[in-house]
């Protein structure tokens, strides 16, 4: 069992406490140790004065949520109050976060379901792992799963993983989404010529688990607030600032792809042909993709959207239910080298579905 020497609690004192911090003897089950109490705030509940405190014990203790304890005078002769453990592993109390901490402690005074939701909401954008939940209380995994399923059904949390458990509150996801939108706005203002910002940089900025960032970006993409550019993201309303010469390059690149239909030129060759840096080439290709002029396939091949639409129409108007590679080659005039990756792209787009050596036309 994990031990702690700093925890938050609710205490009902026998007399009004005046000292802060307060030196006491802490009695938990059969264990007695000296401790220091830092007062957070008094609350009137059910006609009683309950004081939220942070306790620093001289010895590490094995504690759980809602575990009772007794506070005595330093000499052990008088009982000064009775307490209940709320957060066994409280972090350092920060005055500017007092309002949030008090709300958290009030929620922890509730039942098991309220306790679980309180923990997840307090953790914010970082979510909660199974080991944290198990060590916090005295509940089994099966019991926690029931609570989690109820909270997820109510739309209050999202389960990121079931084994081991990893959950986050909907308010945490919403908060992260707001932060990302605000930051993207600032980024575009400072870097109007950049395609977007690297997802990796967002990860480092907010120091969140990759699953949490992916979920937040998925929400924003589905809501139409951002555009997902593979390893980068940008606001949907953002349009890159282009120089006149860059617009001309775009026109030339689009014409090249339209004329050549299926382009096998490598990215290195494109860089040399148009004398572009890797960053500027990525910018050009991203713009053409956003304007729906080209489609980037796997293995680095690039297609003009108009030609790809023609291929899709040929497939759908062929009157066939299934298509072999040979039939597809004859239909498009492509060699096997290019027919295979193009069929894989059609699979990816939901036009066809691979079934053994053939493709089912959807």
C-alpha positions as a Markdown table, in Angstrom:
| # | Residue | x | y | z |
|---|---|---|---|---|
| 1 | Unk | 0.0 | 0.0 | 0.0 |
| 2 | Unk | 1.3 | 3.4 | -0.9 |
| 3 | Unk | 2.1 | 5.6 | 2.1 |
| 4 | Unk | 1.7 | 9.4 | 2.4 |
| 5 | Unk | 2.8 | 12.1 | 4.8 |
| 6 | Unk | 0.6 | 14.9 | 3.3 |
| 7 | Unk | -3.2 | 14.7 | 2.9 |
| 8 | Unk | -6.3 | 16.9 | 2.8 |
| 9 | Unk | -9.1 | 16.3 | 5.3 |
| 10 | Unk | -12.3 | 17.6 | 6.8 |
| 11 | Unk | -12.1 | 18.1 | 10.6 |
| 12 | Unk | -14.8 | 18.9 | 13.2 |
| 13 | Unk | -13.0 | 20.6 | 16.0 |
| 14 | Unk | -14.2 | 20.5 | 19.6 |
| 15 | Unk | -13.3 | 24.2 | 20.1 |
| 16 | Unk | -12.6 | 27.1 | 17.7 |
| 17 | Unk | -9.0 | 26.7 | 16.3 |
| 18 | Unk | -6.9 | 29.8 | 16.4 |
| 19 | Unk | -3.4 | 28.7 | 15.6 |
| 20 | Unk | -2.3 | 28.1 | 11.9 |
| 21 | Unk | -0.4 | 25.9 | 11.5 |
| 22 | Unk | -1.5 | 23.8 | 14.4 |
| 23 | Unk | 0.7 | 21.2 | 16.1 |
| 24 | Unk | -1.1 | 18.1 | 17.1 |
| 25 | Unk | -1.0 | 14.4 | 17.7 |
| 26 | Unk | -2.6 | 12.4 | 14.9 |
| 27 | Unk | -4.3 | 9.1 | 15.7 |
| 28 | Unk | -5.2 | 6.8 | 12.8 |
| 29 | Unk | -6.3 | 3.3 | 13.8 |
| 30 | Unk | -3.5 | 1.9 | 16.0 |
| 31 | Unk | -0.9 | 4.6 | 14.8 |
| 32 | Unk | -0.1 | 7.8 | 16.6 |
| 33 | Unk | 2.3 | 10.4 | 15.2 |
| 34 | Unk | 2.9 | 14.1 | 15.6 |
| 35 | Unk | 1.6 | 16.3 | 12.8 |
| 36 | Unk | 1.1 | 19.8 | 11.6 |
| 37 | Unk | -2.3 | 21.1 | 10.3 |
| 38 | Unk | -2.6 | 23.9 | 7.8 |
| 39 | Unk | -6.1 | 25.4 | 7.8 |
| 40 | Unk | -7.7 | 25.9 | 4.4 |
| 41 | Unk | -11.3 | 27.1 | 5.2 |
| 42 | Unk | -14.3 | 26.6 | 7.5 |
| 43 | Unk | -17.6 | 25.4 | 6.0 |
| 44 | Unk | -21.0 | 25.2 | 7.6 |
| 45 | Unk | -22.5 | 21.8 | 6.8 |
| 46 | Unk | -25.7 | 20.4 | 8.3 |
| 47 | Unk | -25.5 | 22.9 | 11.1 |
| 48 | Unk | -21.9 | 22.0 | 12.0 |
| 49 | Unk | -18.6 | 23.8 | 11.3 |
| 50 | Unk | -16.4 | 21.7 | 9.2 |
| 51 | Unk | -12.8 | 22.8 | 8.6 |
| 52 | Unk | -10.9 | 21.8 | 5.6 |
| 53 | Unk | -7.2 | 21.2 | 6.5 |
| 54 | Unk | -4.0 | 20.0 | 5.0 |
| 55 | Unk | -2.2 | 17.6 | 7.3 |
| 56 | Unk | 1.6 | 17.0 | 7.3 |
| 57 | Unk | 2.5 | 14.0 | 9.4 |
| 58 | Unk | 5.9 | 13.2 | 10.9 |
| 59 | Unk | 5.7 | 9.6 | 9.7 |
| 60 | Unk | 4.3 | 8.2 | 6.4 |
| 61 | Unk | 0.9 | 6.7 | 6.8 |
| 62 | Unk | -1.2 | 4.2 | 4.8 |
| 63 | Unk | -4.4 | 6.1 | 4.2 |
| 64 | Unk | -7.6 | 5.8 | 2.1 |
| 65 | Unk | -10.4 | 8.2 | 1.2 |
| 66 | Unk | -13.0 | 8.7 | 4.0 |
| 67 | Unk | -10.7 | 7.0 | 6.6 |
| 68 | Unk | -11.5 | 8.5 | 10.1 |
| 69 | Unk | -8.8 | 9.9 | 12.5 |
| 70 | Unk | -8.6 | 11.7 | 15.8 |
| 71 | Unk | -6.7 | 14.9 | 16.6 |
| 72 | Unk | -5.3 | 15.3 | 20.1 |
| 73 | Unk | -3.2 | 17.9 | 21.9 |
| 74 | Unk | 0.6 | 17.5 | 21.5 |
| 75 | Unk | 0.7 | 16.0 | 25.0 |
| 76 | Unk | -2.1 | 13.5 | 24.1 |
| 77 | Unk | -4.3 | 14.5 | 27.0 |
| 78 | Unk | -7.1 | 16.3 | 25.1 |
| 79 | Unk | -9.1 | 15.4 | 22.1 |
| 80 | Unk | -9.2 | 18.4 | 19.8 |
| 81 | Unk | -11.3 | 17.0 | 17.0 |
| 82 | Unk | -12.4 | 14.2 | 14.7 |
| 83 | Unk | -11.4 | 14.1 | 11.1 |
| 84 | Unk | -12.0 | 12.3 | 7.8 |
| 85 | Unk | -9.4 | 11.8 | 5.1 |
| 86 | Unk | -10.5 | 13.3 | 1.8 |
| 87 | Unk | -7.5 | 13.3 | -0.5 |
| 88 | Unk | -4.8 | 10.9 | 0.8 |
| 89 | Unk | -2.2 | 12.2 | -1.7 |
| 90 | Unk | -2.7 | 15.9 | -1.7 |
| 91 | Unk | -0.3 | 18.1 | -3.5 |
| 92 | Unk | 1.1 | 21.3 | -2.0 |
| 93 | Unk | -1.7 | 23.8 | -1.2 |
| 94 | Unk | -1.4 | 26.9 | -3.4 |
| 95 | Unk | -3.4 | 29.9 | -2.2 |
| 96 | Unk | -4.3 | 31.2 | -5.7 |
| 97 | Unk | -5.9 | 27.8 | -6.3 |
| 98 | Unk | -7.9 | 27.9 | -3.1 |
| 99 | Unk | -11.4 | 28.2 | -4.6 |
| 100 | Unk | -10.7 | 25.2 | -6.9 |
| 101 | Unk | -9.3 | 23.1 | -4.0 |
| 102 | Unk | -12.3 | 23.8 | -1.8 |
| 103 | Unk | -14.7 | 22.8 | -4.5 |
| 104 | Unk | -12.7 | 19.6 | -4.9 |
| 105 | Unk | -12.8 | 18.8 | -1.2 |
| 106 | Unk | -16.6 | 19.5 | -1.0 |
| 107 | Unk | -17.1 | 17.0 | -3.8 |
| 108 | Unk | -15.0 | 14.4 | -2.0 |
| 109 | Unk | -17.4 | 14.6 | 0.9 |
| 110 | Unk | -20.0 | 12.9 | -1.3 |
| 111 | Unk | -20.5 | 9.3 | -2.3 |
| 112 | Unk | -18.2 | 7.0 | -4.3 |
| 113 | Unk | -19.5 | 8.2 | -7.7 |
| 114 | Unk | -19.1 | 11.9 | -6.7 |
| 115 | Unk | -15.6 | 11.0 | -5.4 |
| 116 | Unk | -14.5 | 9.4 | -8.6 |
| 117 | Unk | -15.9 | 12.3 | -10.7 |
| 118 | Unk | -14.2 | 14.8 | -8.4 |
| 119 | Unk | -10.8 | 13.1 | -8.8 |
| 120 | Unk | -11.1 | 13.1 | -12.6 |
| 121 | Unk | -12.3 | 16.7 | -12.9 |
| 122 | Unk | -9.5 | 17.9 | -10.5 |
| 123 | Unk | -6.9 | 16.2 | -12.6 |
| 124 | Unk | -8.1 | 18.3 | -15.6 |
| 125 | Unk | -6.4 | 17.7 | -18.9 |
| 126 | Unk | -4.1 | 15.0 | -17.6 |
| 127 | Unk | -6.7 | 12.4 | -16.8 |
| 128 | Unk | -6.4 | 9.6 | -14.2 |
| 129 | Unk | -4.8 | 6.2 | -14.4 |
| 130 | Unk | -6.0 | 3.1 | -12.7 |
| 131 | Unk | -3.2 | 2.9 | -10.1 |
| 132 | Unk | -4.1 | 6.4 | -8.9 |
| 133 | Unk | -7.8 | 5.5 | -8.5 |
| 134 | Unk | -7.1 | 2.2 | -6.8 |
| 135 | Unk | -4.6 | 3.7 | -4.3 |
| 136 | Unk | -7.0 | 6.6 | -3.5 |
| 137 | Unk | -9.9 | 4.5 | -2.1 |
| 138 | Unk | -10.7 | 1.0 | -0.9 |
| 139 | Unk | -12.7 | -0.1 | -3.9 |
| 140 | Unk | -12.3 | -3.0 | -6.3 |
| 141 | Unk | -11.7 | -2.6 | -10.0 |
| 142 | Unk | -15.1 | -4.2 | -10.8 |
| 143 | Unk | -16.9 | -1.7 | -8.5 |
| 144 | Unk | -15.0 | 1.2 | -10.2 |
| 145 | Unk | -15.9 | -0.1 | -13.6 |
| 146 | Unk | -19.6 | 0.2 | -12.8 |
| 147 | Unk | -19.1 | 3.8 | -11.6 |
| 148 | Unk | -17.1 | 4.6 | -14.7 |
| 149 | Unk | -19.7 | 3.2 | -17.1 |
| 150 | Unk | -22.4 | 5.2 | -15.3 |
| 151 | Unk | -20.4 | 8.4 | -15.6 |
| 152 | Unk | -19.5 | 7.7 | -19.3 |
| 153 | Unk | -23.2 | 7.1 | -20.1 |
| 154 | Unk | -24.1 | 10.4 | -18.4 |
| 155 | Unk | -21.5 | 12.1 | -20.7 |
| 156 | Unk | -19.3 | 13.2 | -17.8 |
| 157 | Unk | -16.1 | 11.3 | -18.6 |
| 158 | Unk | -14.4 | 9.5 | -21.5 |
| 159 | Unk | -12.6 | 6.2 | -21.1 |
| 160 | Unk | -9.3 | 6.3 | -23.0 |
| 161 | Unk | -8.2 | 2.8 | -22.0 |
| 162 | Unk | -9.9 | -0.1 | -20.1 |
| 163 | Unk | -6.8 | -2.1 | -19.2 |
| 164 | Unk | -5.3 | -0.5 | -17.3 |
| 165 | Unk | -8.0 | 2.1 | -16.8 |
| 166 | Unk | -7.3 | 5.6 | -18.1 |
| 167 | Unk | -10.1 | 8.2 | -17.9 |
| 168 | Unk | -10.6 | 11.9 | -18.4 |
| 169 | Unk | -13.5 | 14.2 | -17.7 |
| 170 | Unk | -15.4 | 15.9 | -20.5 |
| 171 | Unk | -14.7 | 19.3 | -18.8 |
| 172 | Unk | -11.0 | 18.4 | -19.1 |
| 173 | Unk | -11.3 | 17.7 | -22.8 |
| 174 | Unk | -13.4 | 20.9 | -23.3 |
| 175 | Unk | -10.8 | 23.0 | -21.5 |
| 176 | Unk | -7.9 | 21.5 | -23.5 |
| 177 | Unk | -9.8 | 22.2 | -26.8 |
| 178 | Unk | -10.3 | 25.9 | -25.7 |
| 179 | Unk | -6.6 | 26.2 | -24.9 |
| 180 | Unk | -5.6 | 24.7 | -28.3 |
| 181 | Unk | -7.9 | 27.0 | -30.2 |
| 182 | Unk | -6.6 | 30.1 | -28.4 |
| 183 | Unk | -3.0 | 29.0 | -29.0 |
| 184 | Unk | -3.5 | 28.3 | -32.7 |
| 185 | Unk | -5.0 | 31.8 | -33.1 |
| 186 | Unk | -1.8 | 33.3 | -31.6 |
| 187 | Unk | 0.4 | 31.0 | -33.6 |
| 188 | Unk | -1.2 | 32.0 | -36.9 |
| 189 | Unk | -0.9 | 35.6 | -36.1 |
| 190 | Unk | 2.8 | 35.3 | -35.4 |
| 191 | Unk | 3.5 | 32.9 | -38.3 |
| 192 | Unk | 1.1 | 33.7 | -41.2 |
| 193 | Unk | 3.3 | 31.9 | -43.7 |
| 194 | Unk | 3.4 | 28.6 | -41.9 |
| 195 | Unk | 1.0 | 25.7 | -42.7 |
| 196 | Unk | 0.2 | 25.0 | -39.1 |
| 197 | Unk | 1.8 | 23.9 | -35.9 |
| 198 | Unk | 3.4 | 20.5 | -35.3 |
| 199 | Unk | 1.3 | 18.2 | -33.1 |
| 200 | Unk | 4.5 | 17.3 | -31.3 |
| 201 | Unk | 4.8 | 20.9 | -30.2 |
| 202 | Unk | 1.3 | 20.9 | -28.8 |
| 203 | Unk | 2.1 | 17.7 | -26.9 |
| 204 | Unk | 5.1 | 19.3 | -25.3 |
| 205 | Unk | 3.3 | 22.6 | -24.6 |
| 206 | Unk | 0.4 | 21.0 | -22.6 |
| 207 | Unk | 2.3 | 18.0 | -21.4 |
| 208 | Unk | -0.6 | 15.6 | -21.9 |
| 209 | Unk | -0.8 | 11.9 | -22.8 |
| 210 | Unk | -0.9 | 11.4 | -26.6 |
| 211 | Unk | -4.3 | 9.7 | -26.3 |
| 212 | Unk | -5.7 | 12.8 | -24.7 |
| 213 | Unk | -4.3 | 15.2 | -27.3 |
| 214 | Unk | -5.6 | 12.9 | -30.1 |
| 215 | Unk | -9.0 | 12.9 | -28.6 |
| 216 | Unk | -9.1 | 16.7 | -28.3 |
| 217 | Unk | -7.9 | 17.2 | -31.9 |
| 218 | Unk | -10.5 | 14.7 | -33.1 |
| 219 | Unk | -13.2 | 16.7 | -31.3 |
| 220 | Unk | -12.0 | 20.0 | -32.9 |
| 221 | Unk | -11.7 | 18.4 | -36.3 |
| 222 | Unk | -15.2 | 16.9 | -36.2 |
| 223 | Unk | -16.6 | 20.3 | -35.0 |
| 224 | Unk | -15.0 | 21.9 | -38.0 |
| 225 | Unk | -12.9 | 24.2 | -35.9 |
| 226 | Unk | -9.5 | 22.9 | -37.0 |
| 227 | Unk | -8.0 | 21.1 | -40.0 |
| 228 | Unk | -5.8 | 18.1 | -39.4 |
| 229 | Unk | -2.8 | 18.2 | -41.7 |
| 230 | Unk | -1.1 | 14.8 | -40.9 |
| 231 | Unk | 1.6 | 15.8 | -38.4 |
| 232 | Unk | 0.3 | 19.4 | -38.1 |
| 233 | Unk | -2.9 | 21.3 | -37.3 |
| 234 | Unk | -4.3 | 24.7 | -38.1 |
| 235 | Unk | -7.5 | 26.7 | -37.5 |
| 236 | Unk | -10.1 | 25.9 | -40.2 |
| 237 | Unk | -10.5 | 29.6 | -40.9 |
| 238 | Unk | -6.8 | 30.1 | -41.4 |
| 239 | Unk | -5.4 | 30.8 | -44.9 |
| 240 | Unk | -1.7 | 31.0 | -45.4 |
| 241 | Unk | -0.2 | 34.2 | -46.7 |
| 242 | Unk | 1.3 | 33.6 | -50.2 |
| 243 | Unk | 3.8 | 35.6 | -52.2 |
| 244 | Unk | 2.9 | 36.2 | -55.9 |
| 245 | Unk | 5.7 | 33.8 | -56.9 |
| 246 | Unk | 4.3 | 31.1 | -54.6 |
| 247 | Unk | 0.9 | 31.4 | -56.4 |
| 248 | Unk | 2.7 | 30.9 | -59.7 |
| 249 | Unk | 4.5 | 27.8 | -58.4 |
| 250 | Unk | 1.1 | 26.4 | -57.3 |
| 251 | Unk | -0.4 | 26.9 | -60.7 |
| 252 | Unk | 2.6 | 25.2 | -62.4 |
| 253 | Unk | 2.5 | 22.2 | -59.9 |
| 254 | Unk | -1.2 | 21.7 | -60.4 |
| 255 | Unk | -0.8 | 21.8 | -64.2 |
| 256 | Unk | 2.0 | 19.3 | -64.0 |
| 257 | Unk | -0.1 | 16.8 | -62.0 |
| 258 | Unk | -3.1 | 17.3 | -64.3 |
| 259 | Unk | -1.1 | 16.7 | -67.4 |
| 260 | Unk | 0.9 | 13.8 | -66.1 |
| 261 | Unk | -2.1 | 12.2 | -64.4 |
| 262 | Unk | -0.3 | 9.7 | -62.3 |
| 263 | Unk | 2.9 | 11.4 | -61.0 |
| 264 | Unk | 5.9 | 9.3 | -60.0 |
| 265 | Unk | 8.3 | 12.2 | -59.4 |
| 266 | Unk | 9.9 | 12.0 | -56.0 |
| 267 | Unk | 9.7 | 14.8 | -53.5 |
| 268 | Unk | 13.4 | 15.4 | -53.9 |
| 269 | Unk | 12.9 | 15.9 | -57.6 |
| 270 | Unk | 10.1 | 18.3 | -56.9 |
| 271 | Unk | 12.3 | 20.3 | -54.6 |
| 272 | Unk | 15.0 | 20.6 | -57.2 |
| 273 | Unk | 12.6 | 21.4 | -60.1 |
| 274 | Unk | 10.9 | 24.3 | -58.2 |
| 275 | Unk | 13.9 | 25.2 | -56.1 |
| 276 | Unk | 12.0 | 24.8 | -52.8 |
| 277 | Unk | 13.1 | 24.0 | -49.3 |
| 278 | Unk | 11.4 | 21.0 | -47.6 |
| 279 | Unk | 9.3 | 23.4 | -45.6 |
| 280 | Unk | 8.1 | 25.4 | -48.6 |
| 281 | Unk | 7.4 | 22.2 | -50.6 |
| 282 | Unk | 5.3 | 20.9 | -47.8 |
| 283 | Unk | 3.5 | 24.2 | -47.8 |
| 284 | Unk | 2.8 | 24.0 | -51.5 |
| 285 | Unk | 1.5 | 20.5 | -51.3 |
| 286 | Unk | -0.6 | 21.2 | -48.3 |
| 287 | Unk | -2.2 | 24.2 | -50.1 |
| 288 | Unk | -3.0 | 22.1 | -53.2 |
| 289 | Unk | -4.5 | 19.4 | -51.0 |
| 290 | Unk | -6.6 | 22.0 | -49.0 |
| 291 | Unk | -7.9 | 23.5 | -52.3 |
| 292 | Unk | -8.8 | 19.9 | -53.4 |
| 293 | Unk | -6.5 | 20.1 | -56.4 |
| 294 | Unk | -4.4 | 17.0 | -55.5 |
| 295 | Unk | -4.7 | 13.9 | -53.4 |
| 296 | Unk | -1.6 | 12.6 | -51.5 |
| 297 | Unk | -1.5 | 8.8 | -51.7 |
| 298 | Unk | 0.6 | 6.4 | -49.8 |
| 299 | Unk | 4.2 | 5.7 | -50.9 |
| 300 | Unk | 4.6 | 9.4 | -51.8 |
| 301 | Unk | 2.6 | 9.4 | -55.1 |
| 302 | Unk | 0.5 | 12.4 | -55.9 |
| 303 | Unk | -2.7 | 12.6 | -58.0 |
| 304 | Unk | -4.7 | 15.4 | -59.4 |
| 305 | Unk | -8.2 | 15.4 | -57.9 |
| 306 | Unk | -9.9 | 15.7 | -61.3 |
| 307 | Unk | -8.1 | 12.6 | -62.7 |
| 308 | Unk | -8.8 | 10.7 | -59.5 |
| 309 | Unk | -12.5 | 11.5 | -59.8 |
| 310 | Unk | -12.4 | 10.2 | -63.3 |
| 311 | Unk | -10.9 | 6.9 | -62.1 |
| 312 | Unk | -13.6 | 6.6 | -59.4 |
| 313 | Unk | -16.3 | 7.2 | -61.9 |
| 314 | Unk | -14.9 | 4.5 | -64.2 |
| 315 | Unk | -14.8 | 2.0 | -61.3 |
| 316 | Unk | -18.4 | 2.8 | -60.2 |
| 317 | Unk | -19.7 | 2.8 | -63.8 |
| 318 | Unk | -18.0 | -0.4 | -64.8 |
| 319 | Unk | -21.1 | -2.5 | -63.9 |
| 320 | Unk | -18.9 | -4.8 | -61.9 |
| 321 | Unk | -19.3 | -5.9 | -58.3 |
| 322 | Unk | -15.7 | -7.0 | -58.0 |
| 323 | Unk | -12.5 | -5.8 | -59.7 |
| 324 | Unk | -9.2 | -7.6 | -60.3 |
| 325 | Unk | -5.8 | -5.9 | -60.5 |
| 326 | Unk | -5.6 | -6.8 | -64.2 |
| 327 | Unk | -9.0 | -5.3 | -64.9 |
| 328 | Unk | -8.1 | -2.1 | -63.0 |
| 329 | Unk | -4.8 | -1.9 | -65.0 |
| 330 | Unk | -6.7 | -2.1 | -68.3 |
| 331 | Unk | -9.3 | 0.4 | -67.1 |
| 332 | Unk | -6.7 | 3.0 | -66.1 |
| 333 | Unk | -3.7 | 2.2 | -68.4 |
| 334 | Unk | -1.4 | 2.0 | -65.4 |
| 335 | Unk | 1.3 | -0.5 | -64.8 |
| 336 | Unk | 1.2 | -2.8 | -61.7 |
| 337 | Unk | 3.7 | -0.5 | -60.0 |
| 338 | Unk | 1.1 | 2.3 | -59.9 |
| 339 | Unk | -2.1 | 0.3 | -60.0 |
| 340 | Unk | -1.5 | -1.4 | -56.6 |
| 341 | Unk | -0.9 | 1.8 | -54.6 |
| 342 | Unk | -3.8 | 3.5 | -56.3 |
| 343 | Unk | -6.1 | 0.6 | -55.4 |
| 344 | Unk | -4.9 | 0.9 | -51.8 |
| 345 | Unk | -5.8 | 4.6 | -51.9 |
| 346 | Unk | -9.3 | 3.7 | -53.1 |
| 347 | Unk | -9.6 | 1.2 | -50.3 |
| 348 | Unk | -8.6 | 3.9 | -47.9 |
| 349 | Unk | -11.3 | 6.3 | -49.4 |
| 350 | Unk | -14.0 | 3.6 | -49.1 |
| 351 | Unk | -14.5 | 3.2 | -52.8 |
| 352 | Unk | -13.3 | -0.4 | -52.8 |
| 353 | Unk | -12.6 | -3.1 | -50.2 |
| 354 | Unk | -9.9 | -5.7 | -50.6 |
| 355 | Unk | -11.2 | -9.3 | -50.6 |
| 356 | Unk | -8.4 | -11.7 | -51.2 |
| 357 | Unk | -6.9 | -11.1 | -54.7 |
| 358 | Unk | -9.9 | -8.9 | -55.8 |
| 359 | Unk | -11.6 | -5.7 | -54.7 |
| 360 | Unk | -15.2 | -5.4 | -53.9 |
| 361 | Unk | -16.7 | -2.2 | -55.3 |
| 362 | Unk | -18.7 | -0.4 | -52.6 |
